[in-house]
Amino acid sequence: MRRTWRNERLKTWARFSGMQSRMGYKDRMTGHGFRGLASTILHEQGYAHEHIELQLAHAPGNAVSAAYNHALYLESRAKVMRDWANFLELTQRGGKAIPFRGSTASMIFSITN
């Protein structure tokens, strides 16, 4: 089979679907549902829209901006993903994740009963 962008994308989607099934979300949540949940929560926490959209692999909506701005914002996106992973880990453990907004809109979590 020839390696193409479409083939790679289908393989990635199949891996994600398999992961969803193993986590118990088969027929309960879609990949788009997970992406929508992440986008909503991260936007509500005050993270930069551009960083969230890049993390979700969305292309910039403005063609001129896309042509000239090639920034990846890797450091900021890494922080977003660390905070998101912490949020998921705490909720998976059965604790209630309570976000506190700081001057940098960072997420701080505590486990409560």
C-alpha positions in Angstrom: 0.0 0.0 0.0 1.3 3.4 -1.0 2.0 5.7 2.0 -0.3 8.7 1.5 -1.6 11.4 3.8 -5.1 9.8 3.6 -3.7 6.4 4.6 -1.8 7.8 7.6 -4.8 9.8 8.7 -7.0 6.6 8.6 -4.4 4.7 10.6 -4.3 7.4 13.2 -8.1 7.5 13.4 -8.2 3.7 13.8 -5.7 3.9 16.6 -7.8 6.5 18.4 -11.0 4.5 17.9 -9.3 1.4 19.4 -8.1 3.5 22.4 -11.6 4.8 22.9 -13.0 1.3 23.0 -10.3 0.1 25.5 -11.2 3.1 27.7 -14.9 2.1 27.7 -16.1 5.0 25.5 -17.2 2.9 22.5 -20.6 4.2 21.3 -20.6 6.8 24.1 -18.3 9.4 22.7 -16.8 10.2 19.3 -13.4 11.5 18.5 -15.0 14.9 17.6 -16.7 14.8 20.9 -13.4 14.5 22.7 -11.9 17.3 20.6 -14.9 19.5 21.2 -14.7 18.9 25.0 -11.0 19.7 25.1 -11.5 22.9 23.0 -14.4 24.1 25.1 -12.6 23.5 28.5 -9.3 25.0 27.3 -11.0 28.1 25.9 -13.0 28.5 29.1 -9.7 28.4 31.0 -8.4 31.3 29.0 -5.8 29.6 26.8 -4.9 31.3 23.5 -7.3 30.4 20.7 -4.4 30.1 18.3 -2.6 27.6 20.5 -5.7 25.4 21.0 -6.5 25.4 17.3 -2.9 24.4 16.4 -3.0 21.6 19.0 -6.2 20.3 17.3 -4.4 20.5 14.0 -6.8 23.1 12.6 -5.4 25.3 9.8 -5.6 29.1 10.3 -8.8 30.5 8.9 -7.1 33.5 7.4 -5.2 32.7 4.2 -2.9 35.7 4.5 -2.0 34.8 8.1 -1.4 31.2 7.1 0.9 32.3 4.4 3.1 34.5 6.6 2.9 33.1 10.1 4.6 29.8 10.6 5.0 30.0 14.4 4.3 26.7 16.2 4.1 28.1 19.8 5.5 24.8 21.0 6.3 25.9 24.5 2.8 27.3 25.1 1.2 24.3 23.5 3.2 22.0 25.7 1.9 23.8 28.8 -1.7 23.5 27.5 -1.2 19.7 27.0 0.4 19.2 30.5 -2.5 21.0 32.1 -5.0 19.0 30.1 -3.3 15.7 31.0 -3.3 16.7 34.7 -7.1 17.5 34.4 -7.8 14.1 32.8 -5.7 12.2 35.3 -7.4 13.7 38.3 -10.9 13.2 36.9 -10.0 9.6 36.0 -8.9 9.0 39.6 -12.4 9.9 40.7 -11.5 13.3 42.2 -13.2 16.4 41.3 -11.0 18.7 39.3 -11.5 22.4 40.3 -9.7 24.8 38.0 -8.5 28.1 39.5 -7.7 30.9 37.1 -4.4 32.7 37.7 -2.8 35.6 36.0 -1.5 33.2 33.4 -4.7 31.3 33.2 -3.0 28.2 34.4 -4.9 25.2 35.7 -4.4 24.2 39.3 -6.3 21.2 40.5 -7.2 19.7 43.8 -8.9 16.4 44.7 -12.0 16.9 46.8 -14.5 14.4 48.2 
